[in-house]
Amino acid sequence: MKDKYNMSLEDNIFFAKRKLVDNIYKSANLEGIAVTFADTYAFMNNVNTGNISVDDMLKLKGLKDGWEYVINHVNEELTIDFIKKIHFEVCKGQNIYPLGEFRDKGVGITGTSWRPKLPSECDYDEELKEILSNKNKLERCIDLFCWIQRSQMFLDGKKLVANLVANKEMIKNGQGIIAVPVEEIGNYLTKLTLYYESGDNTKLEEWLYENCIDGV
């Protein structure tokens, strides 16, 4: 997979900060938080438009905190504990349990009868190690984005965690930002469901590469 961008760390951090409102808007909608760009912009500037519920405001606050944590710890080694920390940052204050820990019960997924294994049945450390061994930087980041969603490590906030973890590595490696355009969420979820069922992320990766990588 050919790099689309080759940015310095400083330039990629600056780009991520400049696109922060847009990234939070896209991530929120991908997770099912129906907010407009205008309301997201207002929220990020501490303006309450009255159009966002308290629950959704807490979720946006978690996303903002998660992005700040990623940017401030972009050079930290990516480990399972780091992924758990991102879940904690994103979901704190939202009555989500277990917070910053793997789920301890089964989950169902809308649109498919496929069911992921329990975390206790998986070796996430080994799976993460295998992904990080990929020498192709961009492919590695996209793999992370896909893998965290399919693993269903947590009961809530899985797509948000996947987005933030993948973008930590995107920024660290000067690859830009990965974000699913709001108008493409339907197409993305269709392809994501096929990936859930097959375990083969080839077509999903190709689609993400063509539609969801942004940078300068």
Order of alpha helices (4+ residues) and beta strands (2+ residues): alpha-alpha-alpha-alpha-alpha-alpha-alpha-alpha-beta-alpha-alpha-beta
